[in-house]
């Protein structure tokens, strides 16, 4: 497997966007009601989705210390772990805000709620 060197795009942008994109997919935020079984499990709650994606992303980064030519080939960079958090945190916070019951009506204002 050859490593593509595209500077910022492969070094940090992918670490910001990748976990965030998976969060959107697993939570069904782009297409409510179109989640498969894995998405329904991983994205059951904002906390579950954010935790699993952050821990999983960190695990792939840490694996690069011990297995630099392995499945997630690369070089460990602690800034990548910060990028995972920076990409996931705003989505989690917005998702929680949209899921919170409205104080005016007491109803569920979650996107896609039935």
C-alpha positions as CSV (number, residue, x, y, z in Angstrom):
1,X,0.0,0.0,0.0
2,X,1.5,3.4,-1.0
3,X,0.9,6.5,1.1
4,X,-0.4,9.5,-0.6
5,X,1.2,12.8,0.4
6,X,-1.3,15.6,0.0
7,X,-0.2,17.8,2.8
8,X,-2.9,19.2,5.0
9,X,-5.7,17.2,3.3
10,X,-4.3,13.8,4.3
11,X,-2.5,14.9,7.5
12,X,-5.3,16.8,9.3
13,X,-8.4,17.5,7.2
14,X,-9.2,13.8,7.0
15,X,-8.9,13.6,10.7
16,X,-11.4,16.4,11.2
17,X,-13.9,15.3,8.5
18,X,-13.8,11.5,8.7
19,X,-15.2,10.9,12.2
20,X,-17.6,13.8,11.8
21,X,-19.0,12.3,8.6
22,X,-19.4,8.9,10.3
23,X,-21.2,10.6,13.2
24,X,-23.7,12.2,10.7
25,X,-24.2,8.8,9.0
26,X,-24.5,6.7,12.2
27,X,-26.9,9.2,13.7
28,X,-29.0,9.4,10.6
29,X,-28.8,13.2,10.5
30,X,-28.4,13.4,6.7
31,X,-31.2,11.0,5.9
32,X,-33.5,10.3,9.0
33,X,-34.9,6.9,8.9
34,X,-32.3,5.5,6.5
35,X,-30.0,3.8,9.0
36,X,-29.0,0.1,8.8
37,X,-28.8,-2.1,11.9
38,X,-25.1,-1.1,12.6
39,X,-26.0,2.6,12.3
40,X,-29.0,2.2,14.6
41,X,-26.8,0.5,17.2
42,X,-23.8,2.8,16.9
43,X,-25.9,5.9,16.5
44,X,-28.6,5.1,19.1
45,X,-27.7,8.1,21.2
46,X,-25.4,11.1,20.6
47,X,-23.2,10.0,23.5
48,X,-22.8,6.5,22.1
49,X,-22.0,7.7,18.6
50,X,-19.5,10.3,19.8
51,X,-17.8,8.0,22.2
52,X,-17.5,5.1,19.9
53,X,-16.2,7.2,17.0
54,X,-13.7,9.1,19.2
55,X,-12.4,6.0,20.9
56,X,-12.2,4.1,17.6
57,X,-10.5,7.0,15.9
58,X,-8.0,7.2,18.7
59,X,-7.4,3.5,18.5
60,X,-6.5,3.7,14.9
61,X,-4.1,6.5,15.7
62,X,-2.5,4.7,18.6
63,X,-2.2,1.5,16.4
64,X,0.2,3.5,14.3
65,X,2.7,3.5,17.1
66,X,2.8,-0.3,17.3
67,X,1.9,-1.2,13.7
68,X,3.1,1.7,11.5
69,X,2.7,-0.4,8.3
70,X,-0.5,-2.0,9.3
71,X,-4.1,-1.6,8.3
72,X,-4.1,2.1,9.4
73,X,-0.6,2.8,8.1
74,X,0.9,6.1,9.1
75,X,2.8,8.0,11.8
76,X,1.3,8.7,15.2
77,X,0.5,12.4,15.7
78,X,-1.2,13.6,18.9
79,X,-2.7,16.5,16.8
80,X,-4.8,13.9,15.0
81,X,-6.4,13.1,18.3
82,X,-7.2,16.7,18.8
83,X,-8.6,16.9,15.3
84,X,-11.0,13.9,16.1
85,X,-12.3,15.8,19.1
86,X,-12.6,19.2,17.2
87,X,-14.5,17.5,14.4
88,X,-16.9,15.5,16.6
89,X,-17.6,17.9,19.5
90,X,-19.6,20.6,17.5
91,X,-21.7,17.9,15.9
92,X,-22.4,16.2,19.3
93,X,-23.4,19.6,20.8
94,X,-25.7,20.5,18.0
95,X,-27.3,17.0,18.0
96,X,-27.9,17.2,21.7
97,X,-29.4,20.7,21.3
98,X,-31.7,19.5,18.6
99,X,-32.7,16.5,20.6
100,X,-33.6,18.5,23.8
101,X,-37.3,19.0,24.4
102,X,-38.5,22.5,23.7
103,X,-39.2,24.5,26.9
104,X,-42.1,26.2,25.2
105,X,-44.1,23.1,24.1
106,X,-42.4,20.3,26.0
107,X,-42.3,18.4,22.7
108,X,-39.3,16.6,21.2
109,X,-37.6,18.9,18.7
110,X,-35.2,16.2,17.4
111,X,-34.6,16.2,13.6
112,X,-36.6,13.4,12.1
113,X,-38.6,12.7,15.3
114,X,-42.0,11.1,14.5
